[in-house]
Amino acid sequence: MLRLLLGLILLYMVLRAVSRLLRGIATGLDAPHQIKQPPAMPLVRDPVCGTFVVPANAPSFGTGTQMRFFCSENCRRIYQAKSAG
């Protein structure tokens, strides 16, 4: 009786493992169709060195439509010196 009970438990666990394996394979096959691209980030070009930067994270100079964004504080200082003189 004990052998029968242990055999049934083992059979249940094996069938459950195979079922999970097959579900995982099916999910993996469908995954490439479900991949979504992240939203595009707007980039602007640094007027001094030409590097593209994300405006939200970049040092800036100016106001309104004259706003310029830079890759570093050094590029911003160079631009300020050129525009002042």
N, CA, C and O atoms as a GROMACS GRO file, in nm:
protein
  340
    1MET      N    1   0.083  -0.120   0.000
    1MET     CA    2   0.000   0.000   0.000
    1MET      C    3   0.087   0.126   0.000
    1MET      O    4   0.058   0.223  -0.070
    2LEU      N    5   0.193   0.122   0.080
    2LEU     CA    6   0.284   0.236   0.089
    2LEU      C    7   0.357   0.257  -0.044
    2LEU      O    8   0.378   0.371  -0.086
    3ARG      N    9   0.394   0.148  -0.110
    3ARG     CA   10   0.461   0.158  -0.241
    3ARG      C   11   0.368   0.222  -0.344
    3ARG      O   12   0.412   0.303  -0.426
    4LEU      N   13   0.243   0.187  -0.340
    4LEU     CA   14   0.146   0.244  -0.433
    4LEU      C   15   0.130   0.394  -0.410
    4LEU      O   16   0.126   0.472  -0.505
    5LEU      N   17   0.121   0.434  -0.285
    5LEU     CA   18   0.107   0.576  -0.250
    5LEU      C   19   0.231   0.656  -0.294
    5LEU      O   20   0.218   0.764  -0.352
    6LEU      N   21   0.349   0.602  -0.266
    6LEU     CA   22   0.473   0.669  -0.309
    6LEU      C   23   0.484   0.675  -0.462
    6LEU      O   24   0.531   0.774  -0.516
    7GLY      N   25   0.441   0.571  -0.529
    7GLY     CA   26   0.442   0.568  -0.675
    7GLY      C   27   0.350   0.673  -0.734
    7GLY      O   28   0.385   0.739  -0.832
    8LEU      N   29   0.231   0.690  -0.675
    8LEU     CA   30   0.137   0.791  -0.722
    8LEU      C   31   0.191   0.932  -0.699
    8LEU      O   32   0.175   1.020  -0.784
    9ILE      N   33   0.253   0.954  -0.584
    9ILE     CA   34   0.312   1.086  -0.555
    9ILE      C   35   0.424   1.116  -0.655
    9ILE      O   36   0.434   1.227  -0.707
   10LEU      N   37   0.507   1.017  -0.682
   10LEU     CA   38   0.616   1.035  -0.779
   10LEU      C   39   0.561   1.061  -0.919
   10LEU      O   40   0.612   1.148  -0.989
   11LEU      N   41   0.460   0.989  -0.959
   11LEU     CA   42   0.398   1.009  -1.090
   11LEU      C   43   0.339   1.149  -1.101
   11LEU      O   44   0.356   1.217  -1.203
   12TYR      N   45   0.271   1.193  -0.995
   12TYR     CA   46   0.214   1.329  -0.993
   12TYR      C   47   0.323   1.434  -1.010
   12TYR      O   48   0.307   1.528  -1.088
   13MET      N   49   0.434   1.420  -0.938
   13MET     CA   50   0.541   1.518  -0.946
   13MET      C   51   0.607   1.519  -1.084
   13MET      O   52   0.642   1.626  -1.136
   14VAL      N   53   0.624   1.404  -1.143
   14VAL     CA   54   0.684   1.397  -1.277
   14VAL      C   55   0.591   1.461  -1.379
   14VAL      O   56   0.637   1.539  -1.463
   15LEU      N   57   0.462   1.431  -1.373
   15LEU     CA   58   0.367   1.490  -1.468
   15LEU      C   59   0.359   1.642  -1.449
   15LEU      O   60   0.349   1.716  -1.547
   16ARG      N   61   0.365   1.687  -1.326
   16ARG     CA   62   0.362   1.831  -1.301
   16ARG      C   63   0.488   1.899  -1.355
   16ARG      O   64   0.479   2.008  -1.412
   17ALA      N   65   0.604   1.837  -1.339
   17ALA     CA   66   0.728   1.893  -1.391
   17ALA      C   67   0.726   1.899  -1.544
   17ALA      O   68   0.769   1.999  -1.602
   18VAL      N   69   0.676   1.796  -1.608
   18VAL     CA   70   0.666   1.794  -1.754
   18VAL      C   71   0.569   1.901  -1.801
   18VAL      O   72   0.594   1.969  -1.901
   19SER      N   73   0.458   1.917  -1.730
   19SER     CA   74   0.360   2.019  -1.766
   19SER      C   75   0.421   2.159  -1.757
   19SER      O   76   0.402   2.241  -1.846
   20ARG      N   77   0.492   2.186  -1.650
   20ARG     CA   78   0.557   2.317  -1.635
   20ARG      C   79   0.664   2.340  -1.742
   20ARG      O   80   0.678   2.451  -1.793
   21LEU      N   81   0.737   2.236  -1.774
   21LEU     CA   82   0.839   2.246  -1.879
   21LEU      C   83   0.775   2.282  -2.013
   21LEU      O   84   0.824   2.370  -2.083
   22LEU      N   85   0.666   2.215  -2.048
   22LEU     CA   86   0.600   2.242  -2.175
   22LEU      C   87   0.540   2.383  -2.178
   22LEU      O   88   0.544   2.451  -2.280
   23ARG      N   89   0.482   2.427  -2.064
   23ARG     CA   90   0.429   2.564  -2.058
   23ARG      C   91   0.540   2.667  -2.073
   23ARG      O   92   0.521   2.769  -2.140
   24GLY      N   93   0.655   2.641  -2.012
   24GLY     CA   94   0.768   2.732  -2.025
   24GLY      C   95   0.819   2.741  -2.168
   24GLY      O   96   0.853   2.850  -2.215
   25ILE      N   97   0.825   2.628  -2.236
   25ILE     CA   98   0.868   2.627  -2.376
   25ILE      C   99   0.769   2.705  -2.462
   25ILE      O  100   0.809   2.783  -2.548
   26ALA      N  101   0.640   2.684  -2.438
   26ALA     CA  102   0.538   2.755  -2.515
   26ALA      C  103   0.547   2.906  -2.491
   26ALA      O  104   0.533   2.984  -2.584
   27THR      N  105   0.569   2.946  -2.367
   27THR     CA  106   0.583   3.089  -2.335
   27THR      C  107   0.707   3.146  -2.402
   27THR      O  108   0.704   3.259  -2.453
   28GLY      N  109   0.815   3.071  -2.403
   28GLY     CA  110   0.938   3.116  -2.467
   28GLY      C  111   0.923   3.133  -2.617
   28GLY      O  112   0.984   3.223  -2.676
   29LEU      N  113   0.844   3.048  -2.679
   29LEU     CA  114   0.822   3.060  -2.823
   29LEU      C  115   0.738   3.182  -2.857
   29LEU      O  116   0.755   3.240  -2.964
   30ASP      N  117   0.648   3.221  -2.768
   30ASP     CA  118   0.563   3.338  -2.791
   30ASP      C  119   0.631   3.468  -2.753
   30ASP      O  120   0.587   3.575  -2.797
   31ALA      N  121   0.736   3.465  -2.674
   31ALA     CA  122   0.798   3.586  -2.619
   31ALA      C  123   0.846   3.686  -2.724
   31ALA      O  124   0.824   3.806  -2.705
   32PRO      N  125   0.912   3.646  -2.834
   32PRO     CA  126   0.960   3.748  -2.928
   32PRO      C  127   0.849   3.836  -2.985
   32PRO      O  128   0.876   3.950  -3.023
   33HIS      N  129   0.728   3.786  -2.993
   33HIS     CA  130   0.618   3.864  -3.047
   33HIS      C  131   0.564   3.965  -2.946
   33HIS      O  132   0.497   4.061  -2.983
   34GLN      N  133   0.594   3.944  -2.818
   34GLN     CA  134   0.539   4.028  -2.713
   34GLN      C  135   0.638   4.136  -2.665
   34GLN      O  136   0.602   4.217  -2.580
   35ILE      N  137   0.759   4.138  -2.718
   35ILE     CA  138   0.858   4.236  -2.674
   35ILE      C  139   0.818   4.374  -2.724
   35ILE      O  140   0.796   4.394  -2.843
   36LYS      N  141   0.809   4.468  -2.632
   36LYS     CA  142   0.773   4.604  -2.669
   36LYS      C  143   0.896   4.694  -2.655
   36LYS      O  144   0.973   4.681  -2.560
   37GLN      N  145   0.914   4.781  -2.750
   37GLN     CA  146   1.026   4.874  -2.747
   37GLN      C  147   0.999   4.982  -2.643
   37GLN      O  148   0.885   5.026  -2.629
   38PRO      N  149   1.103   5.026  -2.571
   38PRO     CA  150   1.083   5.137  -2.478
   38PRO      C  151   1.054   5.265  -2.556
   38PRO      O  152   1.094   5.277  -2.672
   39PRO      N  153   0.987   5.360  -2.494
   39PRO     CA  154   0.957   5.484  -2.566
   39PRO      C  155   1.086   5.557  -2.603
   39PRO      O  156   1.185   5.552  -2.530
   40ALA      N  157   1.084   5.624  -2.716
   40ALA     CA  158   1.201   5.696  -2.764
   40ALA      C  159   1.228   5.819  -2.677
   40ALA      O  160   1.135   5.888  -2.636
   41MET      N  161   1.355   5.846  -2.651
   41MET     CA  162   1.394   5.963  -2.574
   41MET      C  163   1.434   6.072  -2.672
   41MET      O  164   1.512   6.046  -2.764
   42PRO      N  165   1.382   6.192  -2.655
   42PRO     CA  166   1.425   6.301  -2.744
   42PRO      C  167   1.569   6.340  -2.712
   42PRO      O  168   1.605   6.357  -2.596
   43LEU      N  169   1.650   6.354  -2.813
   43LEU     CA  170   1.790   6.394  -2.796
   43LEU      C  171   1.814   6.528  -2.864
   43LEU      O  172   1.750   6.562  -2.963
   44VAL      N  173   1.908   6.603  -2.808
   44VAL     CA  174   1.951   6.728  -2.870
   44VAL      C  175   2.102   6.725  -2.882
   44VAL      O  176   2.170   6.653  -2.809
   45ARG      N  177   2.154   6.804  -2.974
   45ARG     CA  178   2.298   6.804  -3.000
   45ARG      C  179   2.366   6.915  -2.923
   45ARG      O  180   2.320   7.030  -2.923
   46ASP      N  181   2.477   6.881  -2.858
   46ASP     CA  182   2.561   6.978  -2.789
   46ASP      C  183   2.624   7.069  -2.895
   46ASP      O  184   2.689   7.018  -2.987
   47PRO      N  185   2.605   7.203  -2.887
   47PRO     CA  186   2.657   7.292  -2.991
   47PRO      C  187   2.809   7.304  -2.992
   47PRO      O  188   2.866   7.354  -3.089
   48VAL      N  189   2.877   7.260  -2.886
   48VAL     CA  190   3.023   7.272  -2.880
   48VAL      C  191   3.091   7.150  -2.939
   48VAL      O  192   3.172   7.163  -3.031
   49CYS      N  193   3.059   7.031  -2.888
   49CYS     CA  194   3.131   6.911  -2.933
   49CYS      C  195   3.047   6.820  -3.023
   49CYS      O  196   3.102   6.728  -3.084
   50GLY      N  197   2.915   6.845  -3.034
   50GLY     CA  198   2.831   6.767  -3.124
   50GLY      C  199   2.775   6.639  -3.065
   50GLY      O  200   2.710   6.563  -3.136
   51THR      N  201   2.799   6.613  -2.937
   51THR     CA  202   2.747   6.494  -2.873
   51THR      C  203   2.596   6.507  -2.854
   51THR      O  204   2.546   6.615  -2.822
   52PHE      N  205   2.523   6.397  -2.873
   52PHE     CA  206   2.380   6.398  -2.847
   52PHE      C  207   2.356   6.370  -2.699
   52PHE      O  208   2.416   6.279  -2.641
   53VAL      N  209   2.266   6.450  -2.637
   53VAL     CA  210   2.237   6.436  -2.494
   53VAL      C  211   2.086   6.436  -2.471
   53VAL      O  212   2.009   6.485  -2.554
   54VAL      N  213   2.045   6.380  -2.357
   54VAL     CA  214   1.905   6.383  -2.314
   54VAL      C  215   1.884   6.515  -2.240
   54VAL      O  216   1.952   6.540  -2.141
   55PRO      N  217   1.793   6.601  -2.286
   55PRO     CA  218   1.777   6.733  -2.226
   55PRO      C  219   1.746   6.731  -2.076
   55PRO      O  220   1.789   6.820  -2.003
   56ALA      N  221   1.674   6.631  -2.030
   56ALA     CA  222   1.637   6.626  -1.888
   56ALA      C  223   1.758   6.608  -1.798
   56ALA      O  224   1.754   6.649  -1.682
   57ASN      N  225   1.866   6.548  -1.848
   57ASN     CA  226   1.983   6.520  -1.766
   57ASN      C  227   2.102   6.610  -1.797
   57ASN      O  228   2.207   6.596  -1.735
   58ALA      N  229   2.088   6.703  -1.891
   58ALA     CA  230   2.203   6.779  -1.939
   58ALA      C  231   2.209   6.919  -1.879
   58ALA      O  232   2.106   6.979  -1.850
   59PRO      N  233   2.331   6.971  -1.859
   59PRO     CA  234   2.344   7.112  -1.821
   59PRO      C  235   2.291   7.200  -1.934
   59PRO      O  236   2.304   7.165  -2.051
   60SER      N  237   2.232   7.314  -1.898
   60SER     CA  238   2.172   7.398  -2.003
   60SER      C  239   2.215   7.543  -1.986
   60SER      O  240   2.270   7.583  -1.884
   61PHE      N  241   2.187   7.620  -2.092
   61PHE     CA  242   2.218   7.763  -2.093
   61PHE      C  243   2.116   7.832  -2.182
   61PHE      O  244   2.088   7.783  -2.292
   62GLY      N  245   2.060   7.943  -2.137
   62GLY     CA  246   1.963   8.018  -2.216
   62GLY      C  247   1.822   7.996  -2.167
   62GLY      O  248   1.798   7.924  -2.070
   63THR      N  249   1.727   8.061  -2.238
   63THR     CA  250   1.586   8.047  -2.203
   63THR      C  251   1.502   8.033  -2.329
   63THR      O  252   1.544   8.073  -2.438
   64GLY      N  253   1.384   7.976  -2.314
   64GLY     CA  254   1.289   7.964  -2.425
   64GLY      C  255   1.346   7.891  -2.545
   64GLY      O  256   1.401   7.782  -2.532
   65THR      N  257   1.331   7.953  -2.664
   65THR     CA  258   1.380   7.888  -2.786
   65THR      C  259   1.532   7.897  -2.799
   65THR      O  260   1.591   7.828  -2.882
   66GLN      N  261   1.595   7.979  -2.717
   66GLN     CA  262   1.742   7.992  -2.719
   66GLN      C  263   1.810   7.896  -2.621
   66GLN      O  264   1.930   7.906  -2.599
   67MET      N  265   1.734   7.803  -2.563
   67MET     CA  266   1.789   7.707  -2.468
   67MET      C  267   1.884   7.612  -2.539
   67MET      O  268   1.848   7.551  -2.640
   68ARG      N  269   2.005   7.598  -2.485
   68ARG     CA  270   2.105   7.506  -2.538
   68ARG      C  271   2.138   7.404  -2.431
   68ARG      O  272   2.143   7.438  -2.312
   69PHE      N  273   2.162   7.279  -2.472
   69PHE     CA  274   2.194   7.171  -2.379
   69PHE      C  275   2.334   7.119  -2.410
   69PHE      O  276   2.375   7.117  -2.526
   70PHE      N  277   2.406   7.078  -2.305
   70PHE     CA  278   2.546   7.040  -2.320
   70PHE      C  279   2.573   6.906  -2.254
   70PHE      O  280   2.500   6.862  -2.165
   71CYS      N  281   2.680   6.840  -2.302
   71CYS     CA  282   2.716   6.710  -2.248
   71CYS      C  283   2.789   6.724  -2.114
   71CYS      O  284   2.790   6.630  -2.035
   72SER      N  285   2.850   6.839  -2.090
   72SER     CA  286   2.925   6.858  -1.965
   72SER      C  287   2.929   7.006  -1.928
   72SER      O  288   2.895   7.093  -2.009
   73GLU      N  289   2.971   7.033  -1.806
   73GLU     CA  290   2.987   7.171  -1.761
   73GLU      C  291   3.098   7.241  -1.840
   73GLU      O  292   3.090   7.361  -1.864
   74ASN      N  293   3.199   7.167  -1.880
   74ASN     CA  294   3.309   7.224  -1.957
   74ASN      C  295   3.259   7.278  -2.091
   74ASN      O  296   3.296   7.389  -2.131
   75CYS      N  297   3.176   7.201  -2.161
   75CYS     CA  298   3.121   7.248  -2.289
   75CYS      C  299   3.031   7.369  -2.267
   75CYS      O  300   3.030   7.461  -2.349
   76ARG      N  301   2.957   7.371  -2.157
   76ARG     CA  302   2.871   7.486  -2.128
   76ARG      C  303   2.955   7.611  -2.104
   76ARG      O  304   2.919   7.718  -2.152
   77ARG      N  305   3.066   7.599  -2.030
   77ARG     CA  306   3.154   7.714  -2.006
   77ARG      C  307   3.215   7.765  -2.137
   77ARG      O  308   3.226   7.886  -2.157
   78ILE      N  309   3.256   7.675  -2.224
   78ILE     CA  310   3.314   7.716  -2.352
   78ILE      C  311   3.210   7.793  -2.434
   78ILE      O  312   3.242   7.896  -2.494
   79TYR      N  313   3.087   7.744  -2.437
   79TYR     CA  314   2.980   7.811  -2.511
   79TYR      C  315   2.950   7.948  -2.451
   79TYR      O  316   2.933   8.045  -2.526
   80GLN      N  317   2.945   7.958  -2.319
   80GLN     CA  318   2.921   8.086  -2.254
   80GLN      C  319   3.031   8.186  -2.286
   80GLN      O  320   3.003   8.304  -2.308
   81ALA      N  321   3.155   8.139  -2.289
   81ALA     CA  322   3.268   8.229  -2.320
   81ALA      C  323   3.260   8.278  -2.465
   81ALA      O  324   3.288   8.395  -2.492
   82LYS      N  325   3.221   8.189  -2.557
   82LYS     CA  326   3.209   8.230  -2.697
   82LYS      C  327   3.093   8.326  -2.718
   82LYS      O  328   3.105   8.422  -2.794
   83SER      N  329   2.982   8.303  -2.650
   83SER     CA  330   2.864   8.387  -2.670
   83SER      C  331   2.880   8.522  -2.599
   83SER      O  332   2.815   8.618  -2.640
   84ALA      N  333   2.962   8.532  -2.496
   84ALA     CA  334   2.983   8.658  -2.424
   84ALA      C  335   3.081   8.748  -2.498
   84ALA      O  336   3.074   8.870  -2.487
   85GLY      N  337   3.171   8.690  -2.571
   85GLY     CA  338   3.276   8.772  -2.632
   85GLY      C  339   3.282   8.769  -2.778
   85GLY      O  340   3.367   8.835  -2.837
   0.00000   0.00000   0.00000
